[in-house]
Amino acid sequence: EEFKAESELATQRLENTDIDKLRSACRKVMDKFPFVAKPTSGDPREWKNTLRAMVFLEIYGDEAK
């Protein structure tokens, strides 16, 4: 239940992220990890969980430090 809530918050945050920042982070993740499923749309809610998590960490991962 807590995981679902955190996942939803992360998804909402990605939805509110500047589209250029989102695209750039997505490209970086794809370059580093070509096995990750590519996004089928610009809507993070429609992405696979792995891609969504990796893009989130690419953009906001430093905040945890």
Contacts in CASP RR format, 6 or more apart in sequence:
PFRMAT RR
TARGET T0000
AUTHOR 0000-0000-0000
METHOD contacts of the structure
MODEL  1
EEFKAESELATQRLENTDIDKLRSACRKVMDKFPFVAKPTSGDPREWKNT
LRAMVFLEIYGDEAK
7 49 0 8 1.000
10 52 0 8 1.000
10 53 0 8 1.000
10 56 0 8 1.000
11 44 0 8 1.000
11 45 0 8 1.000
11 52 0 8 1.000
13 56 0 8 1.000
13 60 0 8 1.000
14 22 0 8 1.000
14 44 0 8 1.000
14 52 0 8 1.000
14 55 0 8 1.000
14 56 0 8 1.000
14 59 0 8 1.000
15 43 0 8 1.000
15 44 0 8 1.000
15 45 0 8 1.000
17 59 0 8 1.000
19 42 0 8 1.000
21 59 0 8 1.000
22 42 0 8 1.000
22 44 0 8 1.000
22 55 0 8 1.000
22 59 0 8 1.000
25 55 0 8 1.000
25 58 0 8 1.000
25 59 0 8 1.000
26 39 0 8 1.000
26 51 0 8 1.000
26 55 0 8 1.000
28 58 0 8 1.000
29 36 0 8 1.000
29 51 0 8 1.000
29 54 0 8 1.000
29 55 0 8 1.000
29 58 0 8 1.000
30 36 0 8 1.000
30 38 0 8 1.000
33 54 0 8 1.000
36 48 0 8 1.000
36 50 0 8 1.000
36 51 0 8 1.000
36 54 0 8 1.000
37 47 0 8 1.000
37 48 0 8 1.000
37 50 0 8 1.000
37 51 0 8 1.000
38 51 0 8 1.000
39 46 0 8 1.000
39 47 0 8 1.000
39 51 0 8 1.000
40 46 0 8 1.000
40 47 0 8 1.000
41 47 0 8 1.000
44 52 0 8 1.000
44 55 0 8 1.000
47 55 0 8 1.000
END
